[in-house]
Amino acid sequence: MIWELFSIVAPVFVCAGIGYSWSRLGFAYDIKLITQLVSYIGAPCLIFTTLVNVQGLTEQIGFMALASLAAITACFIIGGVILKIMRLPIRTYLAPIAFPNSGNMGLPLCLFAFGETGLALGIGFFAISATIQLVFGQWLFSGLPTPIPLLKAPIPYAVIAGAIFMTIEIEPPHFILNTTDLLGNFTIPLMMLTLGVSLARMRITKIKRTLSLAILRLLLGALVGFGIAEAFNFEGIERSVLIIQSMMPVAVFNYLFAQYYERDPEEVASLVVLSSAIGFTLLPLIVFLAK
C-alpha cells in the first residue's frame, strides 16, 4: 500500500518540484502565457477529446458533473456563511474557499491513481469546476455587475461539444480528434510545472488569517466531498475521484484573477501557498482515504 501511494503521489511532487526548481534557479517561465495556452487551448482540447473517446462511462461522467456542481455550490454557500461570520470580503475570499485545485493537482492524481477511467471522471469534475470558476469565480474578483462579459471562456463550449458527441456516440472527423488529442496532451504536464513555478514566486503574508482560511478550504472540501459522495451513493472509483477532487487545495487560478483585478493578490497568493503546502503533505493520506 505504501509503495502504491508513493507511485501515485510521487509524479505530482516531482513535476511540481521541477517547476519550483526551474523558477528558483532563475530560468524564464511566462505564467500568464502558459495559463492562457492551457485555459484557451490545452484544457478545452483535453476535455473534448476525453469526453469523445470515453466508452461506457457516459452515465458516470454525467453524475460526476452533477456531483461536482453540488460540491461547488455547497462550498459557495457554507464558505459564504463562514466569511460573513468572520467579516471578511466575499469578493476576495469566497472563490479561493469554493474552488479546489482540481486541474493542476487533481487531474494528475486521478490519472495516476485510477488510470484513464479516473482521468475521465476527474475531467467530469474539473470541467464543471473550471467552467464555474472561469465565469463566476472570475466575476467575483472582477467587480463587474454581471458575469455575462466573461462567457467568452472556451472551456464551457468544449464541455458542451464533447458532451454532445459522447451522448449521441458519434465520432467527430479524425483530423479534429487527432488535433485535439495532440493539443490536449500538453495540458497536465504544463499544469503541474506551472503549479511549481507559481508556488516558487508566491510569498506568505498575514499568516494567521491565511492559514486559517487555507485549513478551512481543505476541511470544507473533505466535508463536502464525503457528504456529496454519500448523497449520490457513489462507490469505487467514482467515490474516490469525487473525494480527491473536492479535497484539493486553493486553485492557482484564484491568484491569477486576484492579481489581474488587483484584489489583495498577496493574501490570495499566501492562501494558495499554505493550502498547497498542507495539501502536498497530506496527499498520501488523501489518496488513502479516497481509495
Backbone as CSV, one residue per row, in Angstrom:
resi,resn,N_x,N_y,N_z,CA_x,CA_y,CA_z,C_x,C_y,C_z
1,MET,0.827,-1.209,0.000,0.000,0.000,0.000,0.863,1.262,0.000
2,ILE,1.937,1.247,0.805,2.809,2.422,0.884,3.463,2.695,-0.466
3,TRP,3.942,1.620,-1.109,4.582,1.789,-2.419,3.573,2.258,-3.462
4,GLU,2.350,1.768,-3.376,1.301,2.185,-4.304,0.997,3.667,-4.133
5,LEU,0.873,4.112,-2.883,0.620,5.527,-2.622,1.774,6.392,-3.113
6,PHE,3.004,5.920,-2.895,4.179,6.655,-3.353,4.170,6.783,-4.877
7,SER,3.812,5.702,-5.561,3.784,5.721,-7.027,2.750,6.698,-7.558
8,ILE,1.680,6.917,-6.789,0.619,7.826,-7.216,1.014,9.276,-6.998
9,VAL,1.540,9.593,-5.811,1.797,10.995,-5.470,3.165,11.477,-5.930
10,ALA,4.118,10.558,-6.132,5.479,10.974,-6.497,5.533,11.779,-7.787
11,PRO,4.847,11.374,-8.867,4.914,12.184,-10.098,4.437,13.619,-9.897
12,VAL,3.432,13.814,-9.053,2.948,15.167,-8.786,4.020,15.971,-8.061
13,PHE,4.648,15.363,-7.044,5.735,16.017,-6.320,6.884,16.354,-7.266
14,VAL,7.261,15.391,-8.084,8.430,15.569,-8.952,8.185,16.665,-9.983
15,CYS,7.047,16.613,-10.668,6.761,17.603,-11.712,6.601,19.003,-11.130
16,ALA,5.866,19.113,-10.024,5.737,20.419,-9.371,7.104,20.875,-8.855
17,GLY,7.909,19.919,-8.370,9.244,20.253,-7.883,10.148,20.760,-8.987
18,ILE,10.008,20.193,-10.182,10.789,20.668,-11.330,10.421,22.114,-11.645
19,GLY,9.109,22.401,-11.645,8.672,23.774,-11.893,9.177,24.729,-10.826
20,TYR,9.114,24.282,-9.561,9.595,25.099,-8.445,11.095,25.381,-8.605
21,SER,11.866,24.341,-8.883,13.317,24.499,-9.029,13.659,25.359,-10.238
22,TRP,12.917,25.186,-11.323,13.135,25.972,-12.537,13.036,27.470,-12.224
23,SER,12.007,27.824,-11.465,11.805,29.233,-11.120,12.873,29.722,-10.150
24,ARG,13.182,28.917,-9.131,14.170,29.324,-8.135,15.570,29.472,-8.735
25,LEU,15.853,28.740,-9.801,17.157,28.831,-10.462,17.235,30.018,-11.409
26,GLY,16.130,30.724,-11.571,16.149,31.955,-12.360,15.827,31.791,-13.825
27,PHE,15.384,30.609,-14.238,15.022,30.418,-15.634,13.682,31.091,-15.936
28,ALA,13.526,31.539,-17.171,12.310,32.249,-17.561,11.118,31.299,-17.653
29,TYR,9.962,31.758,-17.196,8.716,30.996,-17.320,7.570,31.998,-17.276
30,ASP,6.907,32.159,-18.411,5.825,33.128,-18.524,4.514,32.484,-18.072
31,ILE,4.169,32.692,-16.805,2.968,32.067,-16.244,1.715,32.533,-16.983
32,LYS,1.653,33.818,-17.305,0.467,34.340,-17.990,0.277,33.658,-19.330
33,LEU,1.362,33.521,-20.097,1.280,32.874,-21.410,0.874,31.412,-21.276
34,ILE,1.527,30.692,-20.359,1.235,29.270,-20.182,-0.205,29.076,-19.718
35,THR,-0.650,29.933,-18.800,-2.028,29.837,-18.316,-3.024,30.052,-19.448
36,GLN,-2.739,31.009,-20.321,-3.617,31.250,-21.460,-3.618,30.065,-22.416
37,LEU,-2.453,29.475,-22.659,-2.372,28.304,-23.537,-3.179,27.138,-22.974
38,VAL,-3.050,26.919,-21.662,-3.782,25.831,-21.023,-5.281,26.120,-21.009
39,SER,-5.654,27.345,-20.651,-7.065,27.693,-20.491,-7.812,27.750,-21.817
40,TYR,-7.147,28.280,-22.849,-7.832,28.517,-24.115,-7.595,27.427,-25.159
41,ILE,-6.549,26.608,-24.982,-6.265,25.570,-25.978,-6.177,24.193,-25.335
42,GLY,-5.245,24.022,-24.398,-4.971,22.698,-23.850,-6.132,22.065,-23.123
43,ALA,-6.662,22.751,-22.102,-7.748,22.190,-21.303,-9.013,21.937,-22.123
44,PRO,-9.458,22.881,-22.971,-10.625,22.580,-23.807,-10.423,21.363,-24.697
45,CYS,-9.225,21.234,-25.279,-8.948,20.079,-26.141,-8.922,18.789,-25.334
46,LEU,-8.318,18.826,-24.134,-8.267,17.643,-23.278,-9.673,17.208,-22.873
47,ILE,-10.498,18.164,-22.481,-11.879,17.856,-22.086,-12.652,17.267,-23.258
48,PHE,-12.560,17.921,-24.410,-13.297,17.452,-25.594,-12.862,16.053,-25.997
49,THR,-11.552,15.835,-26.091,-11.039,14.532,-26.519,-11.426,13.425,-25.547
50,THR,-11.304,13.700,-24.255,-11.637,12.688,-23.251,-13.111,12.314,-23.315
51,LEU,-13.975,13.307,-23.422,-15.408,13.037,-23.473,-15.787,12.270,-24.740
52,VAL,-15.142,12.598,-25.849,-15.456,11.924,-27.117,-14.968,10.478,-27.108
53,ASN,-13.772,10.267,-26.543,-13.167,8.929,-26.580,-13.676,7.984,-25.503
54,VAL,-14.303,8.524,-24.468,-14.723,7.678,-23.367,-15.797,6.704,-23.827
55,GLN,-15.716,5.484,-23.338,-16.678,4.447,-23.714,-17.219,3.781,-22.459
56,GLY,-18.530,3.693,-22.373,-19.160,3.011,-21.250,-19.203,3.814,-19.969
57,LEU,-18.803,5.104,-20.017,-18.785,5.918,-18.801,-19.664,7.159,-18.923
58,THR,-20.499,7.191,-19.943,-21.319,8.384,-20.179,-22.165,8.731,-18.959
59,GLU,-22.834,7.742,-18.401,-23.702,7.977,-17.249,-22.888,8.388,-16.034
60,GLN,-21.756,7.697,-15.812,-20.921,8.020,-14.654,-20.369,9.442,-14.727
61,ILE,-19.922,9.852,-15.914,-19.391,11.211,-16.070,-20.494,12.236,-15.864
62,GLY,-21.694,11.924,-16.344,-22.828,12.821,-16.133,-23.128,13.010,-14.656
63,PHE,-23.137,11.910,-13.898,-23.377,12.009,-12.457,-22.229,12.720,-11.754
64,MET,-20.997,12.498,-12.237,-19.856,13.187,-11.648,-19.966,14.692,-11.873
65,ALA,-20.426,15.095,-13.044,-20.616,16.519,-13.325,-21.662,17.109,-12.377
66,LEU,-22.757,16.388,-12.170,-23.792,16.857,-11.237,-23.256,16.919,-9.811
67,ALA,-22.463,15.901,-9.432,-21.890,15.882,-8.087,-20.920,17.042,-7.892
68,SER,-20.137,17.360,-8.918,-19.207,18.488,-8.807,-19.962,19.798,-8.687
69,LEU,-21.063,19.932,-9.419,-21.897,21.132,-9.299,-22.439,21.261,-7.878
70,ALA,-22.889,20.134,-7.320,-23.399,20.138,-5.942,-22.290,20.488,-4.954
71,ALA,-21.082,19.955,-5.190,-19.962,20.213,-4.277,-19.553,21.686,-4.300
72,ILE,-19.432,22.252,-5.493,-19.042,23.661,-5.606,-20.112,24.557,-4.992
73,THR,-21.392,24.218,-5.248,-22.490,25.005,-4.686,-22.463,24.960,-3.158
74,ALA,-22.246,23.774,-2.610,-22.179,23.631,-1.152,-21.025,24.443,-0.579
75,CYS,-19.877,24.409,-1.252,-18.726,25.197,-0.779,-19.019,26.686,-0.849
76,PHE,-19.725,27.108,-1.890,-20.106,28.509,-2.015,-20.980,28.936,-0.840
77,ILE,-21.998,28.139,-0.553,-22.957,28.505,0.494,-22.302,28.494,1.869
78,ILE,-21.657,27.367,2.201,-21.033,27.245,3.520,-19.892,28.245,3.679
79,GLY,-19.061,28.367,2.624,-17.956,29.317,2.676,-18.430,30.748,2.821
80,GLY,-19.520,31.095,2.109,-20.063,32.444,2.210,-20.552,32.760,3.617
81,VAL,-21.219,31.790,4.245,-21.703,31.987,5.614,-20.531,32.186,6.579
82,ILE,-19.508,31.352,6.440,-18.346,31.456,7.334,-17.627,32.789,7.147
83,LEU,-17.463,33.224,5.896,-16.810,34.510,5.641,-17.608,35.671,6.204
84,LYS,-18.940,35.562,6.143,-19.786,36.600,6.738,-19.568,36.662,8.249
85,ILE,-19.496,35.485,8.864,-19.269,35.435,10.308,-17.899,36.024,10.658
86,MET,-16.894,35.734,9.810,-15.547,36.243,10.041,-15.389,37.705,9.603
87,ARG,-16.425,38.244,8.945,-16.423,39.617,8.459,-15.277,39.870,7.473
88,LEU,-15.119,38.934,6.548,-14.116,39.057,5.502,-14.817,39.297,4.161
89,PRO,-14.184,40.041,3.250,-14.823,40.375,1.973,-15.096,39.141,1.107
90,ILE,-16.342,39.004,0.689,-16.765,37.866,-0.111,-16.038,37.826,-1.449
91,ARG,-15.926,38.977,-2.096,-15.344,39.017,-3.440,-13.867,38.618,-3.460
92,THR,-13.189,38.746,-2.337,-11.770,38.376,-2.282,-11.572,36.919,-1.889
93,TYR,-12.357,36.421,-0.944,-12.053,35.133,-0.334,-13.004,33.988,-0.688
94,LEU,-14.188,34.282,-1.252,-15.134,33.195,-1.492,-14.645,32.248,-2.581
95,ALA,-14.128,32.789,-3.677,-13.636,31.918,-4.755,-12.498,31.006,-4.285
96,PRO,-11.487,31.511,-3.553,-10.445,30.604,-3.049,-10.989,29.512,-2.126
97,ILE,-12.022,29.830,-1.338,-12.601,28.829,-0.452,-13.415,27.805,-1.242
98,ALA,-14.080,28.252,-2.307,-15.026,27.391,-3.028,-14.372,26.502,-4.076
99,PHE,-13.305,26.975,-4.731,-12.765,26.246,-5.887,-11.481,25.497,-5.534
100,PRO,-11.503,24.177,-5.614,-10.293,23.376,-5.360,-9.393,23.336,-6.586
101,ASN,-8.163,22.974,-6.375,-7.200,22.857,-7.480,-7.409,21.520,-8.193
102,SER,-8.561,21.376,-8.818,-8.925,20.111,-9.455,-8.218,19.890,-10.783
103,GLY,-7.522,20.919,-11.272,-6.789,20.785,-12.520,-5.327,20.474,-12.292
104,ASN,-4.566,21.468,-11.798,-3.120,21.298,-11.625,-2.750,20.090,-10.776
105,MET,-3.496,19.853,-9.698,-3.160,18.768,-8.789,-4.142,17.603,-8.872
106,GLY,-5.421,17.899,-9.038,-6.436,16.844,-9.005,-6.383,15.894,-10.180
107,LEU,-6.253,16.423,-11.396,-6.251,15.559,-12.583,-5.069,14.580,-12.597
108,PRO,-3.838,15.045,-12.313,-2.740,14.071,-12.258,-2.971,12.965,-11.225
109,LEU,-3.494,13.323,-10.050,-3.764,12.310,-9.026,-4.801,11.296,-9.506
110,CYS,-5.865,11.788,-10.120,-6.901,10.881,-10.629,-6.335,9.956,-11.702
111,LEU,-5.458,10.496,-12.547,-4.846,9.689,-13.605,-3.921,8.627,-13.030
112,PHE,-3.023,9.026,-12.129,-2.042,8.077,-11.601,-2.681,7.061,-10.647
113,ALA,-3.755,7.465,-9.980,-4.399,6.553,-9.031,-5.339,5.573,-9.701
114,PHE,-6.033,6.015,-10.753,-7.099,5.186,-11.326,-7.049,5.066,-12.847
115,GLY,-5.951,5.491,-13.458,-5.790,5.310,-14.895,-6.721,6.194,-15.716
116,GLU,-6.985,5.749,-16.941,-7.798,6.536,-17.863,-9.227,6.730,-17.355
117,THR,-9.755,5.731,-16.652,-11.098,5.873,-16.091,-11.129,6.988,-15.052
118,GLY,-10.121,7.005,-14.185,-10.029,8.059,-13.181,-9.863,9.425,-13.813
119,LEU,-9.062,9.503,-14.890,-8.872,10.773,-15.574,-10.184,11.254,-16.182
120,ALA,-10.933,10.334,-16.808,-12.210,10.711,-17.419,-13.179,11.254,-16.372
121,LEU,-13.277,10.565,-15.237,-14.167,11.031,-14.170,-13.641,12.334,-13.550
122,GLY,-12.319,12.420,-13.404,-11.724,13.648,-12.880,-11.998,14.838,-13.785
123,ILE,-11.982,14.600,-15.096,-12.287,15.667,-16.042,-13.759,16.047,-15.951
124,GLY,-14.630,15.068,-15.643,-16.032,15.382,-15.428,-16.203,16.396,-14.312
125,PHE,-15.416,16.238,-13.236,-15.435,17.210,-12.123,-14.778,18.515,-12.545
126,PHE,-13.596,18.415,-13.127,-12.818,19.597,-13.495,-13.561,20.472,-14.496
127,ALA,-14.260,19.854,-15.449,-14.958,20.625,-16.477,-15.988,21.559,-15.861
128,ILE,-16.749,21.052,-14.914,-17.756,21.880,-14.256,-17.108,22.915,-13.346
129,SER,-16.128,22.472,-12.556,-15.448,23.387,-11.639,-14.760,24.518,-12.388
130,ALA,-14.046,24.188,-13.470,-13.331,25.204,-14.240,-14.293,26.155,-14.928
131,THR,-15.409,25.618,-15.439,-16.399,26.463,-16.097,-16.955,27.499,-15.126
132,ILE,-17.347,27.038,-13.928,-17.911,27.952,-12.937,-16.854,28.947,-12.475
133,GLN,-15.620,28.466,-12.304,-14.568,29.355,-11.817,-14.208,30.426,-12.837
134,LEU,-14.074,30.035,-14.112,-13.687,30.996,-15.137,-14.758,32.046,-15.380
135,VAL,-16.005,31.710,-15.069,-17.092,32.669,-15.264,-17.445,33.356,-13.944
136,PHE,-18.001,32.601,-12.994,-18.477,33.207,-11.753,-17.338,33.508,-10.779
137,GLY,-16.332,32.639,-10.731,-15.194,32.909,-9.855,-14.456,34.161,-10.277
138,GLN,-14.216,34.291,-11.575,-13.560,35.495,-12.085,-14.445,36.723,-11.879
139,TRP,-15.754,36.528,-12.016,-16.681,37.641,-11.815,-16.586,38.196,-10.402
140,LEU,-16.435,37.310,-9.403,-16.303,37.771,-8.017,-15.109,38.704,-7.872
141,PHE,-13.990,38.329,-8.457,-12.793,39.156,-8.356,-12.928,40.438,-9.178
142,SER,-13.626,40.364,-10.313,-13.661,41.491,-11.253,-14.445,42.683,-10.738
143,GLY,-15.507,42.426,-9.967,-16.371,43.517,-9.532,-17.355,43.960,-10.594
144,LEU,-17.414,43.245,-11.736,-18.368,43.570,-12.794,-19.798,43.358,-12.289
145,PRO,-20.756,44.129,-12.805,-22.137,43.963,-12.338,-22.740,42.606,-12.677
146,THR,-22.349,42.020,-13.814,-22.835,40.694,-14.207,-21.676,39.889,-14.776
147,PRO,-21.781,38.548,-14.771,-20.706,37.720,-15.329,-20.807,37.526,-16.837
148,ILE,-21.772,38.139,-17.489,-22.005,37.910,-18.920,-20.767,38.195,-19.780
149,PRO,-20.015,39.298,-19.529,-18.828,39.550,-20.370,-17.763,38.457,-20.276
150,LEU,-17.834,37.583,-19.277,-16.805,36.562,-19.073,-17.169,35.227,-19.722
151,LEU,-18.279,35.192,-20.453,-18.727,33.943,-21.064,-17.917,33.550,-22.296
152,LYS,-16.879,34.335,-22.621,-16.052,34.027,-23.789,-15.078,32.880,-23.537
153,ALA,-14.936,32.439,-22.292,-14.021,31.330,-21.985,-14.419,30.093,-22.780
154,PRO,-13.452,29.404,-23.433,-13.786,28.284,-24.332,-14.117,26.974,-23.627
155,ILE,-13.739,26.827,-22.357,-13.966,25.544,-21.685,-15.439,25.145,-21.659
156,PRO,-16.382,26.046,-21.328,-17.789,25.630,-21.338,-18.238,25.082,-22.680
157,TYR,-17.753,25.663,-23.758,-18.169,25.226,-25.090,-17.522,23.888,-25.460
158,ALA,-16.305,23.654,-24.962,-15.673,22.353,-25.154,-16.445,21.271,-24.414
159,VAL,-16.939,21.607,-23.206,-17.747,20.668,-22.434,-19.030,20.329,-23.187
160,ILE,-19.691,21.351,-23.712,-20.950,21.135,-24.427,-20.719,20.283,-25.681
161,ALA,-19.684,20.637,-26.452,-19.403,19.888,-27.686,-19.036,18.439,-27.380
162,GLY,-18.174,18.239,-26.382,-17.786,16.876,-26.015,-18.956,16.073,-25.499
163,ALA,-19.818,16.718,-24.698,-20.992,16.016,-24.150,-21.947,15.585,-25.251
164,ILE,-22.086,16.421,-26.279,-22.976,16.069,-27.400,-22.465,14.825,-28.115
165,PHE,-21.184,14.815,-28.464,-20.617,13.649,-29.155,-20.640,12.416,-28.264
166,MET,-20.401,12.610,-26.953,-20.419,11.480,-26.023,-21.823,10.886,-25.921
167,THR,-22.837,11.740,-25.919,-24.212,11.279,-25.749,-24.737,10.573,-26.995
168,ILE,-24.478,11.156,-28.163,-25.005,10.558,-29.399,-24.102,9.436,-29.916
169,GLU,-22.911,9.284,-29.264,-21.980,8.200,-29.596,-21.575,8.208,-31.067
170,ILE,-21.264,9.407,-31.557,-20.760,9.571,-32.922,-19.410,10.265,-32.838
171,GLU,-18.412,9.724,-33.535,-17.091,10.328,-33.505,-17.017,11.511,-34.461
172,PRO,-16.329,12.569,-34.064,-16.083,13.674,-34.997,-15.069,13.229,-36.040
173,PRO,-14.853,14.005,-37.087,-13.826,13.649,-38.094,-12.476,13.386,-37.427
174,HIS,-11.744,12.432,-37.959,-10.488,12.010,-37.319,-9.463,13.135,-37.230
175,PHE,-9.453,14.035,-38.215,-8.451,15.104,-38.159,-8.734,16.037,-36.975
176,ILE,-10.006,16.210,-36.622,-10.351,17.021,-35.455,-9.946,16.299,-34.174
177,LEU,-10.253,15.001,-34.119,-9.933,14.217,-32.936,-8.427,14.121,-32.728
178,ASN,-7.681,13.909,-33.810,-6.221,13.811,-33.701,-5.607,15.142,-33.268
179,THR,-6.150,16.228,-33.796,-5.622,17.552,-33.449,-5.884,17.885,-31.982
180,THR,-7.121,17.685,-31.527,-7.447,17.994,-30.131,-6.716,17.057,-29.173
181,ASP,-6.506,15.806,-29.596,-5.760,14.865,-28.761,-4.312,15.331,-28.616
182,LEU,-3.710,15.770,-29.716,-2.329,16.242,-29.696,-2.184,17.480,-28.808
183,LEU,-3.104,18.421,-28.951,-3.030,19.652,-28.169,-3.386,19.419,-26.705
184,GLY,-4.305,18.493,-26.454,-4.702,18.226,-25.074,-3.626,17.554,-24.251
185,ASN,-2.697,16.866,-24.928,-1.674,16.111,-24.201,-0.685,16.996,-23.444
186,PHE,-0.565,18.269,-23.828,0.390,19.114,-23.097,-0.214,19.698,-21.830
187,THR,-1.502,19.493,-21.602,-2.196,20.197,-20.527,-1.714,19.784,-19.140
188,ILE,-1.755,18.491,-18.834,-1.424,18.045,-17.479,0.031,18.331,-17.112
189,PRO,1.018,18.042,-17.985,2.400,18.399,-17.624,2.584,19.895,-17.372
190,LEU,1.996,20.726,-18.221,2.143,22.170,-18.026,1.432,22.640,-16.760
191,MET,0.297,22.017,-16.437,-0.400,22.362,-15.201,0.476,22.110,-13.986
192,MET,1.150,20.957,-13.955,1.985,20.616,-12.808,3.219,21.508,-12.731
193,LEU,3.853,21.788,-13.878,5.009,22.685,-13.882,4.613,24.087,-13.441
194,THR,3.467,24.570,-13.934,3.004,25.907,-13.575,2.687,26.004,-12.097
195,LEU,2.149,24.933,-11.533,1.888,24.913,-10.092,3.183,25.126,-9.326
196,GLY,4.231,24.412,-9.700,5.515,24.550,-9.023,6.113,25.938,-9.183
197,VAL,6.069,26.476,-10.406,6.594,27.822,-10.655,5.816,28.858,-9.847
198,SER,4.489,28.712,-9.822,3.647,29.654,-9.087,3.984,29.651,-7.602
199,LEU,4.146,28.461,-7.031,4.458,28.356,-5.611,5.814,28.982,-5.296
200,ALA,6.766,28.869,-6.242,8.089,29.444,-6.019,8.050,30.964,-6.009
201,ARG,7.102,31.544,-6.719,7.048,33.005,-6.845,6.156,33.670,-5.795
202,MET,5.300,32.911,-5.162,4.365,33.489,-4.197,5.013,33.597,-2.825
203,ARG,4.490,34.508,-2.020,5.010,34.721,-0.683,3.876,34.649,0.337
204,ILE,4.222,34.300,1.566,3.228,34.180,2.627,3.110,35.505,3.366
205,THR,1.877,35.998,3.499,1.614,37.212,4.270,0.415,36.960,5.188
206,LYS,0.333,37.745,6.249,-0.773,37.646,7.208,-1.070,36.180,7.517
207,ILE,-0.054,35.511,8.027,-0.064,34.061,8.139,-1.226,33.529,8.980
208,LYS,-1.600,34.247,10.047,-2.662,33.736,10.922,-3.981,33.608,10.170
209,ARG,-4.360,34.665,9.427,-5.632,34.643,8.712,-5.580,33.705,7.512
210,THR,-4.515,33.788,6.734,-4.454,32.954,5.534,-4.304,31.474,5.885
211,LEU,-3.610,31.163,6.995,-3.509,29.772,7.426,-4.886,29.245,7.840
212,SER,-5.640,30.068,8.537,-6.986,29.656,8.949,-7.871,29.379,7.737
213,LEU,-7.786,30.247,6.727,-8.601,30.072,5.526,-8.107,28.890,4.693
214,ALA,-6.807,28.653,4.684,-6.263,27.504,3.950,-6.763,26.197,4.566
215,ILE,-6.744,26.127,5.886,-7.252,24.936,6.577,-8.750,24.790,6.336
216,LEU,-9.463,25.923,6.319,-10.900,25.894,6.039,-11.171,25.291,4.668
217,ARG,-10.389,25.684,3.659,-10.589,25.136,2.306,-10.448,23.617,2.291
218,LEU,-9.437,23.107,2.966,-9.178,21.673,2.974,-10.229,20.912,3.778
219,LEU,-10.591,21.451,4.946,-11.608,20.786,5.773,-12.984,20.841,5.120
220,LEU,-13.312,21.984,4.544,-14.598,22.124,3.860,-14.663,21.193,2.659
221,GLY,-13.552,21.097,1.923,-13.511,20.187,0.782,-13.717,18.738,1.203
222,ALA,-13.094,18.354,2.315,-13.257,16.986,2.814,-14.705,16.739,3.232
223,LEU,-15.268,17.668,3.994,-16.652,17.536,4.461,-17.619,17.418,3.291
224,VAL,-17.470,18.315,2.331,-18.364,18.316,1.168,-18.132,17.078,0.304
225,GLY,-16.871,16.704,0.099,-16.568,15.547,-0.736,-17.193,14.269,-0.219
226,PHE,-16.982,13.994,1.062,-17.573,12.783,1.648,-19.099,12.888,1.689
227,GLY,-19.612,14.079,1.984,-21.058,14.255,2.071,-21.753,14.062,0.735
228,ILE,-21.210,14.669,-0.323,-21.813,14.529,-1.653,-21.672,13.104,-2.165
229,ALA,-20.546,12.451,-1.861,-20.366,11.053,-2.266,-21.441,10.163,-1.652
230,GLU,-21.760,10.427,-0.381,-22.830,9.671,0.280,-24.186,10.000,-0.329
231,ALA,-24.429,11.271,-0.599,-25.716,11.696,-1.149,-25.972,11.087,-2.522
232,PHE,-24.910,10.933,-3.320,-25.051,10.372,-4.658,-24.848,8.852,-4.680
233,ASN,-24.624,8.257,-3.503,-24.389,6.813,-3.403,-23.235,6.352,-4.284
234,PHE,-22.191,7.171,-4.356,-21.024,6.813,-5.148,-20.237,5.699,-4.461
235,GLU,-19.701,4.804,-5.273,-18.830,3.741,-4.784,-17.630,3.627,-5.703
236,GLY,-16.611,2.928,-5.236,-15.451,2.638,-6.076,-14.737,3.880,-6.555
237,ILE,-14.364,3.872,-7.833,-13.570,4.954,-8.409,-14.322,6.276,-8.390
238,GLU,-15.625,6.234,-8.627,-16.414,7.479,-8.626,-16.308,8.182,-7.271
239,ARG,-16.481,7.422,-6.219,-16.391,7.984,-4.873,-14.990,8.557,-4.618
240,SER,-13.976,7.803,-4.999,-12.601,8.224,-4.753,-12.259,9.498,-5.510
241,VAL,-12.650,9.556,-6.782,-12.348,10.732,-7.601,-13.048,11.969,-7.053
242,LEU,-14.298,11.834,-6.671,-15.036,12.975,-6.127,-14.374,13.494,-4.852
243,ILE,-13.975,12.584,-3.973,-13.344,12.996,-2.714,-11.994,13.652,-2.972
244,ILE,-11.186,13.063,-3.843,-9.874,13.638,-4.162,-10.026,15.036,-4.731
245,GLN,-10.896,15.190,-5.719,-11.064,16.499,-6.351,-11.601,17.539,-5.373
246,SER,-12.522,17.137,-4.522,-13.115,18.079,-3.557,-12.113,18.523,-2.501
247,MET,-11.136,17.662,-2.165,-10.200,17.948,-1.083,-8.929,18.668,-1.532
248,MET,-8.857,19.028,-2.802,-7.661,19.715,-3.281,-7.537,21.125,-2.684
249,PRO,-6.322,21.653,-2.606,-6.109,22.993,-2.034,-6.645,24.095,-2.947
250,VAL,-6.372,25.344,-2.583,-6.870,26.500,-3.328,-6.314,26.495,-4.748
251,ALA,-7.190,26.707,-5.724,-6.774,26.707,-7.126,-5.887,27.912,-7.439
252,VAL,-4.847,27.694,-8.261,-3.920,28.770,-8.627,-4.629,29.865,-9.418
253,PHE,-5.680,29.501,-10.151,-6.428,30.489,-10.916,-6.894,31.652,-10.040
254,ASN,-7.197,31.364,-8.772,-7.652,32.423,-7.875,-6.598,33.520,-7.725
255,TYR,-5.349,33.112,-7.622,-4.269,34.091,-7.511,-4.139,34.905,-8.798
256,LEU,-4.238,34.223,-9.946,-4.111,34.924,-11.219,-5.213,35.972,-11.377
257,PHE,-6.436,35.617,-10.984,-7.537,36.580,-11.061,-7.350,37.716,-10.060
258,ALA,-6.925,37.364,-8.848,-6.714,38.396,-7.825,-5.646,39.388,-8.271
259,GLN,-4.612,38.874,-8.899,-3.538,39.734,-9.381,-4.019,40.605,-10.538
260,TYR,-4.768,40.012,-11.452,-5.238,40.739,-12.638,-6.188,41.868,-12.247
261,TYR,-7.085,41.594,-11.297,-8.085,42.586,-10.889,-7.664,43.372,-9.650
262,GLU,-6.406,43.162,-9.199,-5.833,43.901,-8.069,-6.717,43.814,-6.828
263,ARG,-7.052,42.578,-6.452,-7.894,42.359,-5.276,-7.114,41.519,-4.254
264,ASP,-6.271,42.190,-3.468,-5.448,41.556,-2.437,-4.692,40.327,-2.946
265,PRO,-3.912,40.466,-4.035,-3.217,39.293,-4.588,-2.219,38.658,-3.631
266,GLU,-1.612,39.474,-2.736,-0.632,38.909,-1.803,-1.291,37.927,-0.846
267,GLU,-2.466,38.276,-0.345,-3.149,37.376,0.582,-3.668,36.134,-0.126
268,VAL,-4.181,36.302,-1.341,-4.650,35.143,-2.098,-3.470,34.230,-2.427
269,ALA,-2.323,34.826,-2.757,-1.123,34.033,-3.006,-0.728,33.249,-1.765
270,SER,-0.797,33.896,-0.610,-0.483,33.224,0.645,-1.430,32.055,0.894
271,LEU,-2.697,32.239,0.555,-3.681,31.165,0.675,-3.304,29.971,-0.195
272,VAL,-2.907,30.263,-1.434,-2.523,29.198,-2.362,-1.302,28.445,-1.839
273,VAL,-0.298,29.187,-1.388,0.941,28.565,-0.913,0.686,27.681,0.309
274,LEU,-0.002,28.226,1.306,-0.217,27.479,2.545,-1.108,26.260,2.323
275,SER,-2.196,26.440,1.583,-3.087,25.293,1.348,-2.397,24.231,0.497
276,SER,-1.565,24.660,-0.456,-0.836,23.698,-1.286,0.221,22.952,-0.481
277,ALA,0.913,23.680,0.400,1.923,23.044,1.250,1.283,21.985,2.142
278,ILE,0.151,22.349,2.762,-0.557,21.379,3.609,-1.098,20.246,2.758
279,GLY,-1.639,20.608,1.589,-2.197,19.591,0.699,-1.149,18.600,0.220
280,PHE,0.038,19.103,-0.150,1.118,18.212,-0.572,1.492,17.262,0.564
281,THR,1.563,17.793,1.773,1.907,16.965,2.931,0.874,15.863,3.151
282,LEU,-0.380,16.186,2.884,-1.476,15.238,3.143,-1.847,14.385,1.930
283,LEU,-1.145,14.560,0.811,-1.520,13.824,-0.403,-1.628,12.311,-0.181
284,PRO,-0.643,11.665,0.439,-0.794,10.220,0.653,-2.034,9.876,1.474
285,LEU,-2.315,10.688,2.510,-3.490,10.443,3.344,-4.769,10.660,2.551
286,ILE,-4.798,11.715,1.725,-5.976,11.997,0.903,-6.279,10.838,-0.040
287,VAL,-5.239,10.359,-0.722,-5.426,9.230,-1.640,-5.841,7.985,-0.886
288,PHE,-5.212,7.760,0.267,-5.548,6.579,1.092,-7.012,6.611,1.527
289,LEU,-7.468,7.764,2.021,-8.855,7.895,2.466,-9.820,7.750,1.293
290,ALA,-9.443,8.312,0.164,-10.322,8.250,-1.005,-10.443,6.824,-1.537
291,LYS,-9.339,6.087,-1.481,-9.344,4.721,-2.021,-9.902,3.712,-1.006
